[in-house]
Amino acid sequence: MVIKIKRLNKDAVMPSYAKYGDAGMDVCALEEAVLKPGEIKLISTGLAFEIPYGTELQIRPRSGLALKKGISIVNSPGTLDYGYRGELKIILINHGQEDFEVKKEDRIAQVVLNRVEIVKVEEVDELSETERGEGGFGSTGV
């Protein structure tokens, strides 16, 4: 499968897999920023994507940044839809106790291409019965 990527800025770093067989490609920051504890910032990548119809590009946190620095993505996983052609920007949050410095070309997120089903919505008056029924939060035990 092929995805097309356009550099919107000459300094943008193309996404890449760190290791053969990895699910996610690392995405790098185009700009520098400092995130104070609890702060949220939108970070530019300088990249735009064209992905195949019937797919989405999920934007996910990098596990090392999450564990070591408390850095995550607010809307994780984020979704880049088939029809979007604008810049991919990453919504970072600092859950850590110290300021976190984003440097240009730092790997700040990863992207994973996934197939999605395009469904038709059908409104009905009733849904079929199941053993679980309407049992929700905690209904199967703790």
Phi and psi restraints in degrees (value plus and minus 20) as a CYANA .aco file:
   2 VAL   PHI    -140.2  -100.2
   2 VAL   PSI     116.7   156.7
   3 ILE   PHI    -138.6   -98.6
   3 ILE   PSI     124.6   164.6
   4 LYS   PHI    -121.4   -81.4
   4 LYS   PSI     116.4   156.4
   5 ILE   PHI    -148.9  -108.9
   5 ILE   PSI     110.9   150.9
   6 LYS   PHI    -132.5   -92.5
   6 LYS   PSI     108.5   148.5
   7 ARG   PHI     -97.1   -57.1
   7 ARG   PSI     102.3   142.3
   8 LEU   PHI    -110.8   -70.8
   8 LEU   PSI     -30.3     9.7
   9 ASN   PHI    -163.6  -123.6
   9 ASN   PSI     116.3   156.3
  10 LYS   PHI     -80.4   -40.4
  10 LYS   PSI     -43.1    -3.1
  11 ASP   PHI    -108.2   -68.2
  11 ASP   PSI     -24.2    15.8
  12 ALA   PHI     -85.0   -45.0
  12 ALA   PSI     121.7   161.7
  13 VAL   PHI    -118.8   -78.8
  13 VAL   PSI     109.0   149.0
  14 MET   PHI     -87.0   -47.0
  14 MET   PSI     120.1   160.1
  15 PRO   PHI     -82.7   -42.7
  15 PRO   PSI     130.9   170.9
  16 SER   PHI    -172.7  -132.7
  16 SER   PSI     134.9   174.9
  17 TYR   PHI    -102.0   -62.0
  17 TYR   PSI     113.4   153.4
  18 ALA   PHI     -91.6   -51.6
  18 ALA   PSI     -59.8   -19.8
  19 LYS   PHI    -154.0  -114.0
  19 LYS   PSI     130.2   170.2
  20 TYR   PHI     -78.0   -38.0
  20 TYR   PSI     110.4   150.4
  21 GLY   PHI      70.2   110.2
  21 GLY   PSI     -25.2    14.8
  22 ASP   PHI     -81.4   -41.4
  22 ASP   PSI     127.6   167.6
  23 ALA   PHI     -99.0   -59.0
  23 ALA   PSI     -56.4   -16.4
  24 GLY   PHI    -128.1   -88.1
  24 GLY   PSI     124.1   164.1
  25 MET   PHI    -117.7   -77.7
  25 MET   PSI     115.5   155.5
  26 ASP   PHI     -92.8   -52.8
  26 ASP   PSI     120.6   160.6
  27 VAL   PHI    -138.1   -98.1
  27 VAL   PSI     118.2   158.2
  28 CYS   PHI    -129.4   -89.4
  28 CYS   PSI     134.1   174.1
  29 ALA   PHI     -94.7   -54.7
  29 ALA   PSI     122.5   162.5
  30 LEU   PHI    -113.4   -73.4
  30 LEU   PSI     -37.1     2.9
  31 GLU   PHI    -152.7  -112.7
  31 GLU   PSI     147.0   187.0
  32 GLU   PHI    -118.5   -78.5
  32 GLU   PSI     129.3   169.3
  33 ALA   PHI    -180.7  -140.7
  33 ALA   PSI     140.7   180.7
  34 VAL   PHI    -144.1  -104.1
  34 VAL   PSI     107.0   147.0
  35 LEU   PHI    -127.4   -87.4
  35 LEU   PSI      98.0   138.0
  36 LYS   PHI     -98.0   -58.0
  36 LYS   PSI     139.7   179.7
  37 PRO   PHI     -72.3   -32.3
  37 PRO   PSI     110.2   150.2
  38 GLY   PHI      63.2   103.2
  38 GLY   PSI     -25.9    14.1
  39 GLU   PHI    -105.1   -65.1
  39 GLU   PSI     127.3   167.3
  40 ILE   PHI    -136.8   -96.8
  40 ILE   PSI     115.1   155.1
  41 LYS   PHI    -160.4  -120.4
  41 LYS   PSI     126.9   166.9
  42 LEU   PHI    -113.5   -73.5
  42 LEU   PSI     100.3   140.3
  43 ILE   PHI    -132.0   -92.0
  43 ILE   PSI     108.5   148.5
  44 SER   PHI     -95.7   -55.7
  44 SER   PSI     126.2   166.2
  45 THR   PHI    -129.2   -89.2
  45 THR   PSI     -41.6    -1.6
  46 GLY   PHI      55.3    95.3
  46 GLY   PSI      -1.8    38.2
  47 LEU   PHI    -144.7  -104.7
  47 LEU   PSI     125.0   165.0
  48 ALA   PHI    -145.4  -105.4
  48 ALA   PSI     127.1   167.1
  49 PHE   PHI    -141.9  -101.9
  49 PHE   PSI     127.6   167.6
  50 GLU   PHI    -143.7  -103.7
  50 GLU   PSI      91.2   131.2
  51 ILE   PHI    -129.7   -89.7
  51 ILE   PSI     137.9   177.9
  52 PRO   PHI     -84.8   -44.8
  52 PRO   PSI     128.9   168.9
  53 TYR   PHI     -77.7   -37.7
  53 TYR   PSI     120.0   160.0
  54 GLY   PHI      65.8   105.8
  54 GLY   PSI      -5.9    34.1
  55 THR   PHI    -151.3  -111.3
  55 THR   PSI     145.2   185.2
  56 GLU   PHI    -154.8  -114.8
  56 GLU   PSI     133.9   173.9
  57 LEU   PHI    -127.3   -87.3
  57 LEU   PSI      91.0   131.0
  58 GLN   PHI    -104.0   -64.0
  58 GLN   PSI     117.6   157.6
  59 ILE   PHI    -126.4   -86.4
  59 ILE   PSI     100.6   140.6
  60 ARG   PHI    -146.6  -106.6
  60 ARG   PSI     136.4   176.4
  61 PRO   PHI     -87.3   -47.3
  61 PRO   PSI     139.5   179.5
  62 ARG   PHI    -111.2   -71.2
  62 ARG   PSI     109.0   149.0
  63 SER   PHI     -82.5   -42.5
  63 SER   PSI     -56.8   -16.8
  64 GLY   PHI     -84.2   -44.2
  64 GLY   PSI     -61.9   -21.9
  65 LEU   PHI     -85.9   -45.9
  65 LEU   PSI     -57.7   -17.7
  66 ALA   PHI     -85.6   -45.6
  66 ALA   PSI     -66.9   -26.9
  67 LEU   PHI     -90.7   -50.7
  67 LEU   PSI     -67.1   -27.1
  68 LYS   PHI    -102.9   -62.9
  68 LYS   PSI     -51.5   -11.5
  69 LYS   PHI    -144.3  -104.3
  69 LYS   PSI     -27.7    12.3
  70 GLY   PHI      54.6    94.6
  70 GLY   PSI       3.1    43.1
  71 ILE   PHI    -114.7   -74.7
  71 ILE   PSI     109.4   149.4
  72 SER   PHI    -161.1  -121.1
  72 SER   PSI    -194.4  -154.4
  73 ILE   PHI    -134.2   -94.2
  73 ILE   PSI     108.0   148.0
  74 VAL   PHI     -78.8   -38.8
  74 VAL   PSI     -68.9   -28.9
  75 ASN   PHI    -119.7   -79.7
  75 ASN   PSI      26.5    66.5
  76 SER   PHI     -97.6   -57.6
  76 SER   PSI     109.9   149.9
  77 PRO   PHI    -101.6   -61.6
  77 PRO   PSI     121.0   161.0
  78 GLY   PHI     -96.0   -56.0
  78 GLY   PSI     140.9   180.9
  79 THR   PHI    -148.2  -108.2
  79 THR   PSI     109.1   149.1
  80 LEU   PHI    -123.2   -83.2
  80 LEU   PSI      97.2   137.2
  81 ASP   PHI    -102.4   -62.4
  81 ASP   PSI     138.6   178.6
  82 TYR   PHI     -69.2   -29.2
  82 TYR   PSI     -65.4   -25.4
  83 GLY   PHI    -102.4   -62.4
  83 GLY   PSI     -27.6    12.4
  84 TYR   PHI    -101.0   -61.0
  84 TYR   PSI     110.8   150.8
  85 ARG   PHI    -143.3  -103.3
  85 ARG   PSI     -10.6    29.4
  86 GLY   PHI    -104.5   -64.5
  86 GLY   PSI    -196.1  -156.1
  87 GLU   PHI     -88.8   -48.8
  87 GLU   PSI     116.9   156.9
  88 LEU   PHI     -97.0   -57.0
  88 LEU   PSI     100.4   140.4
  89 LYS   PHI    -140.5  -100.5
  89 LYS   PSI     126.3   166.3
  90 ILE   PHI    -129.6   -89.6
  90 ILE   PSI     108.1   148.1
  91 ILE   PHI    -113.5   -73.5
  91 ILE   PSI      75.2   115.2
  92 LEU   PHI    -109.3   -69.3
  92 LEU   PSI     128.8   168.8
  93 ILE   PHI    -153.0  -113.0
  93 ILE   PSI     122.8   162.8
  94 ASN   PHI    -121.6   -81.6
  94 ASN   PSI      84.1   124.1
  95 HIS   PHI    -109.4   -69.4
  95 HIS   PSI     -20.9    19.1
  96 GLY   PHI    -100.2   -60.2
  96 GLY   PSI    -196.7  -156.7
  97 GLN   PHI    -118.2   -78.2
  97 GLN   PSI     -30.9     9.1
  98 GLU   PHI    -143.6  -103.6
  98 GLU   PSI     140.0   180.0
  99 ASP   PHI     -77.7   -37.7
  99 ASP   PSI     124.1   164.1
 100 PHE   PHI    -139.3   -99.3
 100 PHE   PSI     105.5   145.5
 101 GLU   PHI    -117.9   -77.9
 101 GLU   PSI     100.8   140.8
 102 VAL   PHI    -113.8   -73.8
 102 VAL   PSI     104.5   144.5
 103 LYS   PHI    -126.3   -86.3
 103 LYS   PSI     132.2   172.2
 104 LYS   PHI     -75.9   -35.9
 104 LYS   PSI     114.5   154.5
 105 GLU   PHI      57.5    97.5
 105 GLU   PSI     -16.1    23.9
 106 ASP   PHI     -86.9   -46.9
 106 ASP   PSI     121.3   161.3
 107 ARG   PHI     -97.4   -57.4
 107 ARG   PSI      94.0   134.0
 108 ILE   PHI    -133.5   -93.5
 108 ILE   PSI     -33.5     6.5
 109 ALA   PHI    -179.9  -139.9
 109 ALA   PSI     155.9   195.9
 110 GLN   PHI    -153.5  -113.5
 110 GLN   PSI     132.0   172.0
 111 VAL   PHI    -139.8   -99.8
 111 VAL   PSI     120.4   160.4
 112 VAL   PHI    -150.5  -110.5
 112 VAL   PSI     106.3   146.3
 113 LEU   PHI    -104.9   -64.9
 113 LEU   PSI     109.2   149.2
 114 ASN   PHI    -149.8  -109.8
 114 ASN   PSI     125.4   165.4
 115 ARG   PHI     -97.8   -57.8
 115 ARG   PSI     126.0   166.0
 116 VAL   PHI    -153.0  -113.0
 116 VAL   PSI     128.1   168.1
 117 GLU   PHI    -105.0   -65.0
 117 GLU   PSI     110.8   150.8
 118 ILE   PHI    -113.1   -73.1
 118 ILE   PSI      94.5   134.5
 119 VAL   PHI    -128.7   -88.7
 119 VAL   PSI     139.8   179.8
 120 LYS   PHI    -119.5   -79.5
 120 LYS   PSI     121.4   161.4
 121 VAL   PHI    -117.4   -77.4
 121 VAL   PSI     110.9   150.9
 122 GLU   PHI    -144.1  -104.1
 122 GLU   PSI      97.6   137.6
 123 GLU   PHI    -100.2   -60.2
 123 GLU   PSI     114.3   154.3
 124 VAL   PHI    -151.9  -111.9
 124 VAL   PSI     142.5   182.5
 125 ASP   PHI    -104.7   -64.7
 125 ASP   PSI     -49.4    -9.4
 126 GLU   PHI    -158.4  -118.4
 126 GLU   PSI     131.9   171.9
 127 LEU   PHI    -129.2   -89.2
 127 LEU   PSI     136.3   176.3
 128 SER   PHI     -87.0   -47.0
 128 SER   PSI     133.3   173.3
 129 GLU   PHI     -99.8   -59.8
 129 GLU   PSI     126.2   166.2
 130 THR   PHI    -156.0  -116.0
 130 THR   PSI     147.5   187.5
 131 GLU   PHI     -81.5   -41.5
 131 GLU   PSI     -59.0   -19.0
 132 ARG   PHI     -96.0   -56.0
 132 ARG   PSI     -57.7   -17.7
 133 GLY   PHI      44.2    84.2
 133 GLY   PSI    -150.0  -110.0
 134 GLU   PHI    -114.1   -74.1
 134 GLU   PSI     -11.0    29.0
 135 GLY   PHI     -81.6   -41.6
 135 GLY   PSI     102.0   142.0
 136 GLY   PHI    -134.3   -94.3
 136 GLY   PSI    -150.4  -110.4
 137 PHE   PHI     -69.3   -29.3
 137 PHE   PSI      96.5   136.5
 138 GLY   PHI      59.5    99.5
 138 GLY   PSI     -17.4    22.6
 139 SER   PHI     -89.4   -49.4
 139 SER   PSI     -38.2     1.8
 140 THR   PHI    -122.3   -82.3
 140 THR   PSI      -8.9    31.1
 141 GLY   PHI      87.7   127.7
 141 GLY   PSI     156.1   196.1
